Amino acid sequence: MEGKFAEVGKKLTFTVSLVILTLAFFSENCLSADVEFISRTYLEVFEDTGDNTHSPLYEYVELNARDLMEKRVNFYSGGWVRYDLRSKSEDDRELDELSYAFVRYTPRGDRGLFFDIGRHLVFAGLASEQLDGISARWEITPRTGFALYGGVPVETDFDGRGGDLLYGGRVFQRIARKAEFGLSFLREDDEGSRYREEMGLDLWLRPVKKAEITGRSSYNTATDGWMEHTYNLRIFLLNALTLTGIFSRTDFDDAFSSRTLSVFSPEFLGRGETLTKAGVSGEYRVGRAWTFVIDFLDYEYETMGSADYYGLSVTGNFGISNKAGVSLHRIDGESKRLAYTEYRGYARKRFGSLTASLDAVFHRYDRPFNDLNSAYSVNATAEYRITSSLTAGLSLTHAKDLDFTHDTRALLKLAYSARRR
């Protein structure tokens, strides 16, 4: 029954969007529309830990139409389907999802006021949600505005959609070229009862020309606790030198109290666990070609102990598609798994219509873990542009880590993009 609710929701959203798109196409201004079609096909081949071979075939499709009805209506849609060609089991052999299908209506023909209707993503302060519904954003003046949204959350497909509702909003105030402050609210009901209720503050400050502060704080009103504080300070000492300070604190009990995935639940992460992260990085640029970065991060867990992450990296840019870099980082933690040195090197080069890349990562552990002293991953990728609209690619990855003694994967890619203006 739950699956039927999910399927009906997807079909209804897609049908409504398709009807609006069709009406738009038959309008007098149809010929001025900007229509884009994108198809990405992937075939992956790999073996699992039981030596079973899998060959999942993925197909991602996007269809977008812009500047309809005197440039007041845009349509966006995208979805994917996966079918495992080699699986011995019929269970979960085929999966699919309508990622988004919505109409954006701008009554005044600009971004100052717009409405999104259908299945879409909402980003408004603390909200980063996928819903079937409607959202609106209005910049009343260049300095103040608000966003509102409401609908059925897509994430609750797992237990049915009856009585599910997600709604909230954000108001913001700007000081020209100096600051922006936002207050946001979110509530989600599951079967008519409160499932989530959160409030948030976000800000951007430029107190002086050479510095800026960004950050946010979020509060869980259902558990009466702060979920997260995250703040960054960037100082532009010279045109070529940038210093960044980072601070964040997360309480897992409050931050993940109502997540639908077990991996993000307090039971999985550990009850009473908190993480405080603080660090600094310096980036120095030599012309347009070379970038040098030194960084340090300190991780402090309430129950799991602490770990320090620090190192340096050098990157060279030699044109649009030519790039290379090396990095050396050290992880000093209290557990065996978090005590190692990481080496990485990567390069990308374009040869006419062919672009090739190589990326290698090597970990050397201080003490053996699962009878292993080291782990590594090597990826080689080649992409060939057949035409301006069609690209083919092959990616090969071989890895050995603490969980898999060998992991080899091959990925074939075929991407097609067509646009009519």
Disulfide bonds with the S-S distance in Angstrom:
none
